[in-house]
């Protein structure tokens, strides 16, 4: 089946045409071991070029295979390879298996993982279909509706394998995707749904969402005995649930999670799934052993699957403004020059980043990313590699700069130095008063340091559309909460909980921005909006047909994007900004659209609130466009687009010389060849032009198929790239970490590690070792060791004339 699927895959992309495929082609494929046949077919997909003579191509690949050892993919135990199909109105595109974080269902039925299939619906240009894509005529809409419903109802057949609809998660619904499963004699889609839990909701939308909970991408931690799980009451007042989505976890269990996830710190809070529970767990010192305490607001359905699963952990993330936040703050009286000055300062620093080491270090350390790339780059700069014009570092910093400038232009993403972007949790100690918050943050470059935010602040949550979504709070120090770091702690007292006042948020995994820059704190704020959802539609008994119809209705009734765009355009056009009556109505409509996946009731988008003319910064070339006179337009036009040109001068850094490296050269050459192939395959898979983009996550352009948001593309790429880096780092480390049977690095092992690291550097950078590909990211897998050598030899460059071909 693996071979058949890849043949269908490359036919679907027109890299092979079925009229060129005769008996001889399939006979030649059949002669090969399945792994070799799949390898050849994957190369056709990766090269993305039409093969006009497949027989000749196969024969040439046979010869190449004799010299190539096919390696298995580097898949961490928490990941899986998953196939995906894109269904358009007229065709289907079959994508090769892609690495992704697994979920509860895939883990439990791992022996049937190849029977699962991701299915995504889009238009012919890989864009969203339905209401969110713009106006579509009724006839066209009905044809698309039928296409999707028939696919869900009749399934998808590949060869003799029949896939049928299984379920979808909340994020999949937003992306118009779902899971299919190919039933076997001993396991059907119904069996899987029955195993997942007891779903009793009478609301179709909620019933579907509960099932989707089992498909959240998670890391399995450990199974908890029933006596370690206790349910505690929610904290409710005035119809608001102050503890909505938040529970407690013991320090020991938090430590176990940190160990399992290989973290260098113990997070204060975790977004989790367990049985039918979801939301957040925050550390509580009163809990013993492996205890957790959960609340009724966290229980969505009944299940006996008591394995604790973690989605993500609390961590410090820098705060940034965006278009929505700037629109609201501008409407609340913050002057334009404040935003312009912040942008100018940021752009000025970015323009100096390749010329000034201290500026580079500061900018990189203050704009950390979740993959740790900018943090590593700062260490390379400290070790003098920028001064030495190292091409790998220069290219990555150039990409970092271009992506930052692009985000300022296209998203108004402006760094706020006095702020943070954090997961929200509850004050379980009852120490905080009404409208008080507690916030203590760490320094990513010095994890043991602490900074307490105090005084008047603003807090908001994205997406934010109503002027009342920005709240003014008082940040205070609190000894009772001193153990909580890199979370935003809200009080459990008051008339209405603060998270609910921020765009109708709660504590089940919502992120909040806190800003204590006095220039961004309005003198007055507006009353918060009432975010109570509409009463959902109910049925006597939810059936799978109901769920399929709901999926299709959502695709064709989802107005979320269009409402958000209309709000942005109207706020720009009207002098009152987001306070204008039409924007207030749109904020209410957006809230209804956000609730659609829970209530099953779509937001109505009346014609009088729709927009026909858009400001230039929204980049809608197919619509009527005007030049925005407001701050977002000024920010947009002040940034010029830049093309990325790779820096190709290969400078060999003599500081890195370590005697005794020669014995590692042959192995280094072999490993680099293998690593380069892995990176090249990833570049081809995602249509990424350079190794610098694929290894850093600073991606400029990708292949147009399966259009994703830039952030989603980066996640997919890095989910595949990080295991590759870990694999080769493990190959480097193994002989040293188990030197003499110990995990402690001896002095002798430390010397040998430096010798080996220099060998990796030598075969990449030395003039005698350069090849046509000239890929140079390989030695930076051990960048920390190269930094150590460079810093030691920084003031003592070796002048020995050892640079010769070996």
Buried (B, 14 or more C-beta within 10 A) or exposed (E): EBBBBBBBBBBBBEBBEEEBBEEEBEEBBEEBEEEBBBBBBBBBBBEBEEBEEBBEBBEEBBEEBEEEEEEEBBBBEBBBBBBBBBBBBEEBBBBBBBBBBBBBBBBBBEEBBBBBBBBBBBBEEBEBBBBBBEEBEEEEBEEBBEBBBEBBBEBBEBEEBBBBBBBBBBBBBBBBBBBBBBBEEEBBBEBBBEBBBEBEBEBBBBBBBBBBBBBBBBBBBEEBEEEBBEBEEBBBEEEBBBBBBBBBBBBEBBBBBBEBBEEEBBBBBBBBBBBBBBBBBBBBEEBEEBBBBBBEBBBBBEBEBBBBBBBBBBBBBBBBBBBBBBBBBBBBEBEBEBBBEBBEEBBEBBEBBBEBBEBBBBBBBBBBBEBEBBBBBBBBBBBBBBEBBBBBBBBBBBBBBBBBBBBBBBBBBBBBEBBBBBBBBBBBBEBBEEBBBBBBBBEBBEEEEEEEBEEEBBBBBBBBBBBBBBBBBBBBEBEEBEEBBBBBBBBBBBEBBBBBBBBBBBBBBBBBBBBBBEBBBBEEBBEBBEBEBBEBEEEEEBEBEBBBBBBBBBBBBBBBBBBBBBBBBBBBBBEBBBBBEBBBBBBBBBBBBBBBBBBBBBBEBEEEBBBEEBBBBBEBEEBEBEEBEBBBBBBBEEBEEEEBEBBEEBEBBBBBBBEEBEEBBEBBBEBBBBBBBBBBBBBBBBBBBBBBBBBBBBBBEBBEBBBBEBEEBBBBBBBBBBBBBBBBEEBBBEEBBEBEEEEEBEEEBBEBBBBBBBBBBBBBBBEEBEEEEEBBBBBBBBBBBBBBBBBEBEEEEEEEEEEEEE
